[in-house]
Amino acid sequence: MTRVLFWLALVFLVLFAIRSKIRGMQQRARAQQPPNPFTPPGRPQELPDAELMLCCAHCGVYYPASENVQAKGHDYCSHAHATV
């Protein structure tokens, strides 16, 4: 039983040493890479707030509120649908 525990401990230690060596190599490789010119330094760029979406009274398609066409008290996605 002692031999089995010895071999298990030895295998565990070897695997642990290999894993730590690989991590060290990965950290050194990351430190040597040049910075990406497409990512701004500091914190990442925040996304703008989502725009309100409206439903066309004619076709049922959802579209941004900035493209809204109002006619006869209803919201439409285009002038063609508002005149129908």
PDB file of N, CA, C and O in Angstrom:
ATOM      1  N   MET A   1       0.819  -1.197   0.000  1.00  0.00           N
ATOM      2  CA  MET A   1       0.000   0.000   0.000  1.00  0.00           C
ATOM      3  C   MET A   1       0.870   1.272   0.000  1.00  0.00           C
ATOM      4  O   MET A   1       0.521   2.285  -0.605  1.00  0.00           O
ATOM      5  N   THR A   2       1.992   1.183   0.686  1.00  0.00           N
ATOM      6  CA  THR A   2       2.891   2.324   0.765  1.00  0.00           C
ATOM      7  C   THR A   2       3.497   2.629  -0.594  1.00  0.00           C
ATOM      8  O   THR A   2       3.695   3.790  -0.950  1.00  0.00           O
ATOM      9  N   ARG A   3       3.790   1.576  -1.354  1.00  0.00           N
ATOM     10  CA  ARG A   3       4.357   1.790  -2.682  1.00  0.00           C
ATOM     11  C   ARG A   3       3.356   2.506  -3.600  1.00  0.00           C
ATOM     12  O   ARG A   3       3.734   3.391  -4.368  1.00  0.00           O
ATOM     13  N   VAL A   4       2.106   2.124  -3.516  1.00  0.00           N
ATOM     14  CA  VAL A   4       1.075   2.754  -4.347  1.00  0.00           C
ATOM     15  C   VAL A   4       0.967   4.238  -4.006  1.00  0.00           C
ATOM     16  O   VAL A   4       0.895   5.079  -4.902  1.00  0.00           O
ATOM     17  N   LEU A   5       0.954   4.560  -2.719  1.00  0.00           N
ATOM     18  CA  LEU A   5       0.888   5.966  -2.301  1.00  0.00           C
ATOM     19  C   LEU A   5       2.123   6.735  -2.752  1.00  0.00           C
ATOM     20  O   LEU A   5       2.022   7.890  -3.166  1.00  0.00           O
ATOM     21  N   PHE A   6       3.284   6.098  -2.673  1.00  0.00           N
ATOM     22  CA  PHE A   6       4.516   6.739  -3.128  1.00  0.00           C
ATOM     23  C   PHE A   6       4.441   7.065  -4.616  1.00  0.00           C
ATOM     24  O   PHE A   6       4.773   8.180  -5.018  1.00  0.00           O
ATOM     25  N   TRP A   7       4.008   6.107  -5.439  1.00  0.00           N
ATOM     26  CA  TRP A   7       3.940   6.337  -6.879  1.00  0.00           C
ATOM     27  C   TRP A   7       2.872   7.375  -7.229  1.00  0.00           C
ATOM     28  O   TRP A   7       3.078   8.186  -8.132  1.00  0.00           O
ATOM     29  N   LEU A   8       1.757   7.363  -6.543  1.00  0.00           N
ATOM     30  CA  LEU A   8       0.725   8.379  -6.774  1.00  0.00           C
ATOM     31  C   LEU A   8       1.249   9.775  -6.426  1.00  0.00           C
ATOM     32  O   LEU A   8       1.011  10.730  -7.165  1.00  0.00           O
ATOM     33  N   ALA A   9       1.950   9.890  -5.320  1.00  0.00           N
ATOM     34  CA  ALA A   9       2.515  11.180  -4.929  1.00  0.00           C
ATOM     35  C   ALA A   9       3.566  11.637  -5.935  1.00  0.00           C
ATOM     36  O   ALA A   9       3.638  12.818  -6.272  1.00  0.00           O
ATOM     37  N   LEU A  10       4.380  10.699  -6.410  1.00  0.00           N
ATOM     38  CA  LEU A  10       5.407  11.042  -7.384  1.00  0.00           C
ATOM     39  C   LEU A  10       4.781  11.523  -8.696  1.00  0.00           C
ATOM     40  O   LEU A  10       5.225  12.520  -9.265  1.00  0.00           O
ATOM     41  N   VAL A  11       3.766  10.825  -9.172  1.00  0.00           N
ATOM     42  CA  VAL A  11       3.076  11.234 -10.396  1.00  0.00           C
ATOM     43  C   VAL A  11       2.442  12.609 -10.207  1.00  0.00           C
ATOM     44  O   VAL A  11       2.517  13.459 -11.094  1.00  0.00           O
ATOM     45  N   PHE A  12       1.824  12.823  -9.061  1.00  0.00           N
ATOM     46  CA  PHE A  12       1.205  14.115  -8.771  1.00  0.00           C
ATOM     47  C   PHE A  12       2.245  15.242  -8.795  1.00  0.00           C
ATOM     48  O   PHE A  12       1.991  16.302  -9.367  1.00  0.00           O
ATOM     49  N   LEU A  13       3.388  15.025  -8.192  1.00  0.00           N
ATOM     50  CA  LEU A  13       4.435  16.046  -8.155  1.00  0.00           C
ATOM     51  C   LEU A  13       4.996  16.330  -9.544  1.00  0.00           C
ATOM     52  O   LEU A  13       5.268  17.484  -9.875  1.00  0.00           O
ATOM     53  N   VAL A  14       5.170  15.296 -10.359  1.00  0.00           N
ATOM     54  CA  VAL A  14       5.674  15.487 -11.715  1.00  0.00           C
ATOM     55  C   VAL A  14       4.668  16.288 -12.535  1.00  0.00           C
ATOM     56  O   VAL A  14       5.046  17.226 -13.236  1.00  0.00           O
ATOM     57  N   LEU A  15       3.393  15.925 -12.453  1.00  0.00           N
ATOM     58  CA  LEU A  15       2.358  16.664 -13.181  1.00  0.00           C
ATOM     59  C   LEU A  15       2.279  18.121 -12.718  1.00  0.00           C
ATOM     60  O   LEU A  15       2.109  19.025 -13.535  1.00  0.00           O
ATOM     61  N   PHE A  16       2.400  18.341 -11.433  1.00  0.00           N
ATOM     62  CA  PHE A  16       2.370  19.703 -10.890  1.00  0.00           C
ATOM     63  C   PHE A  16       3.551  20.519 -11.406  1.00  0.00           C
ATOM     64  O   PHE A  16       3.394  21.690 -11.750  1.00  0.00           O
ATOM     65  N   ALA A  17       4.741  19.901 -11.463  1.00  0.00           N
ATOM     66  CA  ALA A  17       5.932  20.603 -11.951  1.00  0.00           C
ATOM     67  C   ALA A  17       5.797  20.943 -13.429  1.00  0.00           C
ATOM     68  O   ALA A  17       6.161  22.043 -13.845  1.00  0.00           O
ATOM     69  N   ILE A  18       5.278  20.014 -14.228  1.00  0.00           N
ATOM     70  CA  ILE A  18       5.087  20.272 -15.658  1.00  0.00           C
ATOM     71  C   ILE A  18       4.070  21.397 -15.864  1.00  0.00           C
ATOM     72  O   ILE A  18       4.271  22.284 -16.694  1.00  0.00           O
ATOM     73  N   ARG A  19       2.995  21.348 -15.111  1.00  0.00           N
ATOM     74  CA  ARG A  19       1.950  22.378 -15.231  1.00  0.00           C
ATOM     75  C   ARG A  19       2.487  23.767 -14.871  1.00  0.00           C
ATOM     76  O   ARG A  19       2.200  24.738 -15.571  1.00  0.00           O
ATOM     77  N   SER A  20       3.251  23.867 -13.803  1.00  0.00           N
ATOM     78  CA  SER A  20       3.789  25.173 -13.412  1.00  0.00           C
ATOM     79  C   SER A  20       4.810  25.677 -14.428  1.00  0.00           C
ATOM     80  O   SER A  20       4.906  26.881 -14.669  1.00  0.00           O
ATOM     81  N   LYS A  21       5.569  24.765 -15.019  1.00  0.00           N
ATOM     82  CA  LYS A  21       6.545  25.153 -16.043  1.00  0.00           C
ATOM     83  C   LYS A  21       5.832  25.699 -17.285  1.00  0.00           C
ATOM     84  O   LYS A  21       6.269  26.696 -17.860  1.00  0.00           O
ATOM     85  N   ILE A  22       4.737  25.051 -17.700  1.00  0.00           N
ATOM     86  CA  ILE A  22       3.967  25.512 -18.861  1.00  0.00           C
ATOM     87  C   ILE A  22       3.350  26.879 -18.587  1.00  0.00           C
ATOM     88  O   ILE A  22       3.359  27.748 -19.459  1.00  0.00           O
ATOM     89  N   ARG A  23       2.821  27.073 -17.402  1.00  0.00           N
ATOM     90  CA  ARG A  23       2.249  28.382 -17.050  1.00  0.00           C
ATOM     91  C   ARG A  23       3.296  29.485 -17.096  1.00  0.00           C
ATOM     92  O   ARG A  23       3.030  30.582 -17.587  1.00  0.00           O
ATOM     93  N   GLY A  24       4.478  29.195 -16.587  1.00  0.00           N
ATOM     94  CA  GLY A  24       5.552  30.186 -16.617  1.00  0.00           C
ATOM     95  C   GLY A  24       5.945  30.555 -18.037  1.00  0.00           C
ATOM     96  O   GLY A  24       6.190  31.725 -18.333  1.00  0.00           O
ATOM     97  N   MET A  25       6.006  29.555 -18.920  1.00  0.00           N
ATOM     98  CA  MET A  25       6.343  29.821 -20.317  1.00  0.00           C
ATOM     99  C   MET A  25       5.257  30.652 -20.988  1.00  0.00           C
ATOM    100  O   MET A  25       5.570  31.544 -21.777  1.00  0.00           O
ATOM    101  N   GLN A  26       3.986  30.378 -20.692  1.00  0.00           N
ATOM    102  CA  GLN A  26       2.890  31.149 -21.280  1.00  0.00           C
ATOM    103  C   GLN A  26       2.916  32.595 -20.804  1.00  0.00           C
ATOM    104  O   GLN A  26       2.673  33.508 -21.594  1.00  0.00           O
ATOM    105  N   GLN A  27       3.207  32.816 -19.527  1.00  0.00           N
ATOM    106  CA  GLN A  27       3.274  34.181 -18.999  1.00  0.00           C
ATOM    107  C   GLN A  27       4.430  34.955 -19.633  1.00  0.00           C
ATOM    108  O   GLN A  27       4.284  36.139 -19.938  1.00  0.00           O
ATOM    109  N   ARG A  28       5.553  34.316 -19.830  1.00  0.00           N
ATOM    110  CA  ARG A  28       6.678  34.987 -20.480  1.00  0.00           C
ATOM    111  C   ARG A  28       6.366  35.308 -21.936  1.00  0.00           C
ATOM    112  O   ARG A  28       6.755  36.363 -22.438  1.00  0.00           O
ATOM    113  N   ALA A  29       5.674  34.416 -22.605  1.00  0.00           N
ATOM    114  CA  ALA A  29       5.317  34.654 -24.004  1.00  0.00           C
ATOM    115  C   ALA A  29       4.334  35.819 -24.110  1.00  0.00           C
ATOM    116  O   ALA A  29       4.453  36.642 -25.017  1.00  0.00           O
ATOM    117  N   ARG A  30       3.368  35.899 -23.198  1.00  0.00           N
ATOM    118  CA  ARG A  30       2.419  37.023 -23.196  1.00  0.00           C
ATOM    119  C   ARG A  30       3.115  38.350 -22.908  1.00  0.00           C
ATOM    120  O   ARG A  30       2.746  39.383 -23.466  1.00  0.00           O
ATOM    121  N   ALA A  31       4.123  38.319 -22.035  1.00  0.00           N
ATOM    122  CA  ALA A  31       4.831  39.554 -21.686  1.00  0.00           C
ATOM    123  C   ALA A  31       5.689  40.050 -22.849  1.00  0.00           C
ATOM    124  O   ALA A  31       5.944  41.250 -22.956  1.00  0.00           O
ATOM    125  N   GLN A  32       6.135  39.153 -23.712  1.00  0.00           N
ATOM    126  CA  GLN A  32       6.993  39.548 -24.822  1.00  0.00           C
ATOM    127  C   GLN A  32       6.212  39.974 -26.060  1.00  0.00           C
ATOM    128  O   GLN A  32       6.803  40.536 -26.982  1.00  0.00           O
ATOM    129  N   GLN A  33       4.910  39.727 -26.113  1.00  0.00           N
ATOM    130  CA  GLN A  33       4.119  40.105 -27.278  1.00  0.00           C
ATOM    131  C   GLN A  33       3.949  41.617 -27.325  1.00  0.00           C
ATOM    132  O   GLN A  33       3.758  42.252 -26.288  1.00  0.00           O
ATOM    133  N   PRO A  34       4.017  42.200 -28.523  1.00  0.00           N
ATOM    134  CA  PRO A  34       3.775  43.642 -28.627  1.00  0.00           C
ATOM    135  C   PRO A  34       2.299  43.941 -28.384  1.00  0.00           C
ATOM    136  O   PRO A  34       1.449  43.090 -28.648  1.00  0.00           O
ATOM    137  N   PRO A  35       1.982  45.127 -27.890  1.00  0.00           N
ATOM    138  CA  PRO A  35       0.577  45.456 -27.641  1.00  0.00           C
ATOM    139  C   PRO A  35      -0.205  45.541 -28.941  1.00  0.00           C
ATOM    140  O   PRO A  35       0.334  45.928 -29.978  1.00  0.00           O
ATOM    141  N   ASN A  36      -1.461  45.183 -28.880  1.00  0.00           N
ATOM    142  CA  ASN A  36      -2.341  45.226 -30.046  1.00  0.00           C
ATOM    143  C   ASN A  36      -2.699  46.683 -30.337  1.00  0.00           C
ATOM    144  O   ASN A  36      -3.236  47.354 -29.456  1.00  0.00           O
ATOM    145  N   PRO A  37      -2.421  47.203 -31.547  1.00  0.00           N
ATOM    146  CA  PRO A  37      -2.701  48.616 -31.827  1.00  0.00           C
ATOM    147  C   PRO A  37      -4.191  48.913 -31.963  1.00  0.00           C
ATOM    148  O   PRO A  37      -4.589  50.078 -31.955  1.00  0.00           O
ATOM    149  N   PHE A  38      -5.010  47.888 -32.085  1.00  0.00           N
ATOM    150  CA  PHE A  38      -6.433  48.104 -32.274  1.00  0.00           C
ATOM    151  C   PHE A  38      -7.212  48.185 -30.977  1.00  0.00           C
ATOM    152  O   PHE A  38      -8.378  48.579 -30.995  1.00  0.00           O
ATOM    153  N   THR A  39      -6.621  47.833 -29.865  1.00  0.00           N
ATOM    154  CA  THR A  39      -7.307  47.946 -28.582  1.00  0.00           C
ATOM    155  C   THR A  39      -6.785  49.185 -27.863  1.00  0.00           C
ATOM    156  O   THR A  39      -5.573  49.349 -27.723  1.00  0.00           O
ATOM    157  N   PRO A  40      -7.673  50.051 -27.410  1.00  0.00           N
ATOM    158  CA  PRO A  40      -7.231  51.261 -26.715  1.00  0.00           C
ATOM    159  C   PRO A  40      -6.667  50.909 -25.340  1.00  0.00           C
ATOM    160  O   PRO A  40      -7.124  49.957 -24.708  1.00  0.00           O
ATOM    161  N   PRO A  41      -5.684  51.668 -24.878  1.00  0.00           N
ATOM    162  CA  PRO A  41      -5.133  51.413 -23.550  1.00  0.00           C
ATOM    163  C   PRO A  41      -6.163  51.770 -22.480  1.00  0.00           C
ATOM    164  O   PRO A  41      -7.062  52.580 -22.707  1.00  0.00           O
ATOM    165  N   GLY A  42      -6.017  51.163 -21.342  1.00  0.00           N
ATOM    166  CA  GLY A  42      -6.951  51.443 -20.259  1.00  0.00           C
ATOM    167  C   GLY A  42      -8.146  50.510 -20.339  1.00  0.00           C
ATOM    168  O   GLY A  42      -8.043  49.380 -20.814  1.00  0.00           O
ATOM    169  N   ARG A  43      -9.265  50.998 -19.871  1.00  0.00           N
ATOM    170  CA  ARG A  43     -10.446  50.135 -19.847  1.00  0.00           C
ATOM    171  C   ARG A  43     -11.095  50.050 -21.232  1.00  0.00           C
ATOM    172  O   ARG A  43     -10.933  50.955 -22.051  1.00  0.00           O
ATOM    173  N   PRO A  44     -11.823  48.974 -21.490  1.00  0.00           N
ATOM    174  CA  PRO A  44     -12.425  48.794 -22.817  1.00  0.00           C
ATOM    175  C   PRO A  44     -13.511  49.831 -23.098  1.00  0.00           C
ATOM    176  O   PRO A  44     -14.114  50.395 -22.186  1.00  0.00           O
ATOM    177  N   GLN A  45     -13.737  50.059 -24.381  1.00  0.00           N
ATOM    178  CA  GLN A  45     -14.716  51.045 -24.808  1.00  0.00           C
ATOM    179  C   GLN A  45     -16.121  50.562 -24.448  1.00  0.00           C
ATOM    180  O   GLN A  45     -16.468  49.403 -24.677  1.00  0.00           O
ATOM    181  N   GLU A  46     -16.917  51.460 -23.887  1.00  0.00           N
ATOM    182  CA  GLU A  46     -18.274  51.093 -23.487  1.00  0.00           C
ATOM    183  C   GLU A  46     -19.206  51.149 -24.691  1.00  0.00           C
ATOM    184  O   GLU A  46     -19.051  51.985 -25.581  1.00  0.00           O
ATOM    185  N   LEU A  47     -20.161  50.255 -24.697  1.00  0.00           N
ATOM    186  CA  LEU A  47     -21.142  50.225 -25.767  1.00  0.00           C
ATOM    187  C   LEU A  47     -22.201  51.300 -25.539  1.00  0.00           C
ATOM    188  O   LEU A  47     -22.545  51.583 -24.392  1.00  0.00           O
ATOM    189  N   PRO A  48     -22.728  51.909 -26.614  1.00  0.00           N
ATOM    190  CA  PRO A  48     -23.777  52.904 -26.438  1.00  0.00           C
ATOM    191  C   PRO A  48     -25.071  52.241 -25.970  1.00  0.00           C
ATOM    192  O   PRO A  48     -25.266  51.038 -26.147  1.00  0.00           O
ATOM    193  N   ASP A  49     -25.938  53.035 -25.376  1.00  0.00           N
ATOM    194  CA  ASP A  49     -27.223  52.517 -24.925  1.00  0.00           C
ATOM    195  C   ASP A  49     -28.040  52.046 -26.119  1.00  0.00           C
ATOM    196  O   ASP A  49     -27.910  52.580 -27.220  1.00  0.00           O
ATOM    197  N   ALA A  50     -28.874  51.052 -25.897  1.00  0.00           N
ATOM    198  CA  ALA A  50     -29.715  50.514 -26.966  1.00  0.00           C
ATOM    199  C   ALA A  50     -30.828  51.502 -27.284  1.00  0.00           C
ATOM    200  O   ALA A  50     -31.338  52.199 -26.408  1.00  0.00           O
ATOM    201  N   GLU A  51     -31.188  51.542 -28.558  1.00  0.00           N
ATOM    202  CA  GLU A  51     -32.244  52.446 -29.002  1.00  0.00           C
ATOM    203  C   GLU A  51     -33.591  51.746 -28.881  1.00  0.00           C
ATOM    204  O   GLU A  51     -33.680  50.526 -29.023  1.00  0.00           O
ATOM    205  N   LEU A  52     -34.622  52.513 -28.622  1.00  0.00           N
ATOM    206  CA  LEU A  52     -35.975  51.997 -28.507  1.00  0.00           C
ATOM    207  C   LEU A  52     -36.414  51.427 -29.850  1.00  0.00           C
ATOM    208  O   LEU A  52     -36.200  52.050 -30.890  1.00  0.00           O
ATOM    209  N   MET A  53     -37.027  50.244 -29.832  1.00  0.00           N
ATOM    210  CA  MET A  53     -37.503  49.598 -31.047  1.00  0.00           C
ATOM    211  C   MET A  53     -39.026  49.697 -31.095  1.00  0.00           C
ATOM    212  O   MET A  53     -39.703  49.475 -30.091  1.00  0.00           O
ATOM    213  N   LEU A  54     -39.557  50.032 -32.269  1.00  0.00           N
ATOM    214  CA  LEU A  54     -41.002  50.144 -32.466  1.00  0.00           C
ATOM    215  C   LEU A  54     -41.457  49.093 -33.464  1.00  0.00           C
ATOM    216  O   LEU A  54     -40.660  48.586 -34.253  1.00  0.00           O
ATOM    217  N   CYS A  55     -42.752  48.767 -33.421  1.00  0.00           N
ATOM    218  CA  CYS A  55     -43.324  47.776 -34.321  1.00  0.00           C
ATOM    219  C   CYS A  55     -44.160  48.481 -35.380  1.00  0.00           C
ATOM    220  O   CYS A  55     -44.998  49.320 -35.049  1.00  0.00           O
ATOM    221  N   CYS A  56     -43.941  48.150 -36.649  1.00  0.00           N
ATOM    222  CA  CYS A  56     -44.688  48.752 -37.752  1.00  0.00           C
ATOM    223  C   CYS A  56     -46.136  48.259 -37.698  1.00  0.00           C
ATOM    224  O   CYS A  56     -46.382  47.061 -37.552  1.00  0.00           O
ATOM    225  N   ALA A  57     -47.082  49.175 -37.815  1.00  0.00           N
ATOM    226  CA  ALA A  57     -48.499  48.822 -37.780  1.00  0.00           C
ATOM    227  C   ALA A  57     -48.919  48.086 -39.049  1.00  0.00           C
ATOM    228  O   ALA A  57     -49.949  47.411 -39.044  1.00  0.00           O
ATOM    229  N   HIS A  58     -48.165  48.193 -40.119  1.00  0.00           N
ATOM    230  CA  HIS A  58     -48.526  47.547 -41.385  1.00  0.00           C
ATOM    231  C   HIS A  58     -47.920  46.146 -41.516  1.00  0.00           C
ATOM    232  O   HIS A  58     -48.643  45.180 -41.764  1.00  0.00           O
ATOM    233  N   CYS A  59     -46.602  46.032 -41.353  1.00  0.00           N
ATOM    234  CA  CYS A  59     -45.935  44.745 -41.605  1.00  0.00           C
ATOM    235  C   CYS A  59     -45.500  44.015 -40.343  1.00  0.00           C
ATOM    236  O   CYS A  59     -45.180  42.828 -40.414  1.00  0.00           O
ATOM    237  N   GLY A  60     -45.475  44.680 -39.190  1.00  0.00           N
ATOM    238  CA  GLY A  60     -45.095  44.025 -37.940  1.00  0.00           C
ATOM    239  C   GLY A  60     -43.603  43.928 -37.696  1.00  0.00           C
ATOM    240  O   GLY A  60     -43.181  43.292 -36.730  1.00  0.00           O
ATOM    241  N   VAL A  61     -42.795  44.541 -38.543  1.00  0.00           N
ATOM    242  CA  VAL A  61     -41.338  44.514 -38.381  1.00  0.00           C
ATOM    243  C   VAL A  61     -40.933  45.508 -37.296  1.00  0.00           C
ATOM    244  O   VAL A  61     -41.492  46.602 -37.211  1.00  0.00           O
ATOM    245  N   TYR A  62     -39.952  45.123 -36.460  1.00  0.00           N
ATOM    246  CA  TYR A  62     -39.425  46.041 -35.455  1.00  0.00           C
ATOM    247  C   TYR A  62     -38.288  46.848 -36.072  1.00  0.00           C
ATOM    248  O   TYR A  62     -37.465  46.305 -36.808  1.00  0.00           O
ATOM    249  N   TYR A  63     -38.243  48.140 -35.774  1.00  0.00           N
ATOM    250  CA  TYR A  63     -37.257  49.051 -36.347  1.00  0.00           C
ATOM    251  C   TYR A  63     -36.890  50.091 -35.297  1.00  0.00           C
ATOM    252  O   TYR A  63     -37.641  50.280 -34.341  1.00  0.00           O
ATOM    253  N   PRO A  64     -35.743  50.778 -35.451  1.00  0.00           N
ATOM    254  CA  PRO A  64     -35.325  51.787 -34.475  1.00  0.00           C
ATOM    255  C   PRO A  64     -36.276  52.987 -34.471  1.00  0.00           C
ATOM    256  O   PRO A  64     -36.823  53.363 -35.507  1.00  0.00           O
ATOM    257  N   ALA A  65     -36.459  53.570 -33.310  1.00  0.00           N
ATOM    258  CA  ALA A  65     -37.368  54.705 -33.168  1.00  0.00           C
ATOM    259  C   ALA A  65     -36.888  55.913 -33.971  1.00  0.00           C
ATOM    260  O   ALA A  65     -37.696  56.777 -34.311  1.00  0.00           O
ATOM    261  N   SER A  66     -35.604  55.994 -34.279  1.00  0.00           N
ATOM    262  CA  SER A  66     -35.093  57.119 -35.057  1.00  0.00           C
ATOM    263  C   SER A  66     -35.584  57.073 -36.505  1.00  0.00           C
ATOM    264  O   SER A  66     -35.547  58.094 -37.192  1.00  0.00           O
ATOM    265  N   GLU A  67     -36.041  55.917 -36.980  1.00  0.00           N
ATOM    266  CA  GLU A  67     -36.538  55.779 -38.342  1.00  0.00           C
ATOM    267  C   GLU A  67     -38.069  55.794 -38.394  1.00  0.00           C
ATOM    268  O   GLU A  67     -38.655  55.433 -39.415  1.00  0.00           O
ATOM    269  N   ASN A  68     -38.708  56.200 -37.322  1.00  0.00           N
ATOM    270  CA  ASN A  68     -40.165  56.150 -37.206  1.00  0.00           C
ATOM    271  C   ASN A  68     -40.862  57.130 -38.156  1.00  0.00           C
ATOM    272  O   ASN A  68     -40.421  58.267 -38.326  1.00  0.00           O
ATOM    273  N   VAL A  69     -41.955  56.670 -38.771  1.00  0.00           N
ATOM    274  CA  VAL A  69     -42.838  57.515 -39.574  1.00  0.00           C
ATOM    275  C   VAL A  69     -44.223  57.389 -38.938  1.00  0.00           C
ATOM    276  O   VAL A  69     -44.807  56.306 -38.913  1.00  0.00           O
ATOM    277  N   GLN A  70     -44.735  58.499 -38.430  1.00  0.00           N
ATOM    278  CA  GLN A  70     -46.047  58.466 -37.786  1.00  0.00           C
ATOM    279  C   GLN A  70     -47.110  58.991 -38.734  1.00  0.00           C
ATOM    280  O   GLN A  70     -46.932  60.028 -39.373  1.00  0.00           O
ATOM    281  N   ALA A  71     -48.214  58.265 -38.818  1.00  0.00           N
ATOM    282  CA  ALA A  71     -49.349  58.694 -39.633  1.00  0.00           C
ATOM    283  C   ALA A  71     -50.607  58.085 -39.050  1.00  0.00           C
ATOM    284  O   ALA A  71     -50.617  56.922 -38.648  1.00  0.00           O
ATOM    285  N   LYS A  72     -51.664  58.875 -39.006  1.00  0.00           N
ATOM    286  CA  LYS A  72     -52.980  58.416 -38.520  1.00  0.00           C
ATOM    287  C   LYS A  72     -52.897  57.815 -37.119  1.00  0.00           C
ATOM    288  O   LYS A  72     -53.650  56.897 -36.793  1.00  0.00           O
ATOM    289  N   GLY A  73     -51.998  58.319 -36.298  1.00  0.00           N
ATOM    290  CA  GLY A  73     -51.864  57.850 -34.917  1.00  0.00           C
ATOM    291  C   GLY A  73     -51.137  56.527 -34.764  1.00  0.00           C
ATOM    292  O   GLY A  73     -51.115  55.969 -33.666  1.00  0.00           O
ATOM    293  N   HIS A  74     -50.541  56.007 -35.830  1.00  0.00           N
ATOM    294  CA  HIS A  74     -49.814  54.740 -35.773  1.00  0.00           C
ATOM    295  C   HIS A  74     -48.362  54.958 -36.161  1.00  0.00           C
ATOM    296  O   HIS A  74     -48.007  55.974 -36.758  1.00  0.00           O
ATOM    297  N   ASP A  75     -47.525  53.978 -35.809  1.00  0.00           N
ATOM    298  CA  ASP A  75     -46.102  54.017 -36.136  1.00  0.00           C
ATOM    299  C   ASP A  75     -45.835  53.091 -37.317  1.00  0.00           C
ATOM    300  O   ASP A  75     -46.317  51.959 -37.350  1.00  0.00           O
ATOM    301  N   TYR A  76     -45.054  53.588 -38.301  1.00  0.00           N
ATOM    302  CA  TYR A  76     -44.728  52.811 -39.491  1.00  0.00           C
ATOM    303  C   TYR A  76     -43.212  52.828 -39.705  1.00  0.00           C
ATOM    304  O   TYR A  76     -42.511  53.729 -39.246  1.00  0.00           O
ATOM    305  N   CYS A  77     -42.731  51.808 -40.414  1.00  0.00           N
ATOM    306  CA  CYS A  77     -41.291  51.692 -40.655  1.00  0.00           C
ATOM    307  C   CYS A  77     -40.848  52.494 -41.879  1.00  0.00           C
ATOM    308  O   CYS A  77     -39.658  52.774 -42.021  1.00  0.00           O
ATOM    309  N   SER A  78     -41.774  52.873 -42.769  1.00  0.00           N
ATOM    310  CA  SER A  78     -41.399  53.628 -43.957  1.00  0.00           C
ATOM    311  C   SER A  78     -42.596  54.462 -44.432  1.00  0.00           C
ATOM    312  O   SER A  78     -43.734  54.252 -44.012  1.00  0.00           O
ATOM    313  N   HIS A  79     -42.297  55.409 -45.318  1.00  0.00           N
ATOM    314  CA  HIS A  79     -43.375  56.241 -45.862  1.00  0.00           C
ATOM    315  C   HIS A  79     -44.326  55.399 -46.729  1.00  0.00           C
ATOM    316  O   HIS A  79     -45.521  55.688 -46.786  1.00  0.00           O
ATOM    317  N   ALA A  80     -43.814  54.375 -47.396  1.00  0.00           N
ATOM    318  CA  ALA A  80     -44.649  53.511 -48.227  1.00  0.00           C
ATOM    319  C   ALA A  80     -45.707  52.806 -47.392  1.00  0.00           C
ATOM    320  O   ALA A  80     -46.850  52.670 -47.828  1.00  0.00           O
ATOM    321  N   HIS A  81     -45.343  52.359 -46.209  1.00  0.00           N
ATOM    322  CA  HIS A  81     -46.313  51.675 -45.357  1.00  0.00           C
ATOM    323  C   HIS A  81     -47.283  52.678 -44.711  1.00  0.00           C
ATOM    324  O   HIS A  81     -48.421  52.322 -44.404  1.00  0.00           O
ATOM    325  N   ALA A  82     -46.855  53.886 -44.510  1.00  0.00           N
ATOM    326  CA  ALA A  82     -47.723  54.895 -43.889  1.00  0.00           C
ATOM    327  C   ALA A  82     -48.805  55.355 -44.853  1.00  0.00           C
ATOM    328  O   ALA A  82     -49.880  55.768 -44.418  1.00  0.00           O
ATOM    329  N   THR A  83     -48.544  55.293 -46.146  1.00  0.00           N
ATOM    330  CA  THR A  83     -49.537  55.780 -47.125  1.00  0.00           C
ATOM    331  C   THR A  83     -50.481  54.690 -47.597  1.00  0.00           C
ATOM    332  O   THR A  83     -51.426  54.985 -48.330  1.00  0.00           O
ATOM    333  N   VAL A  84     -50.266  53.462 -47.212  1.00  0.00           N
ATOM    334  CA  VAL A  84     -51.133  52.360 -47.666  1.00  0.00           C
ATOM    335  C   VAL A  84     -52.447  52.392 -46.947  1.00  0.00           C
ATOM    336  O   VAL A  84     -53.306  51.545 -47.193  1.00  0.00           O
TER     337      VAL A  84
END
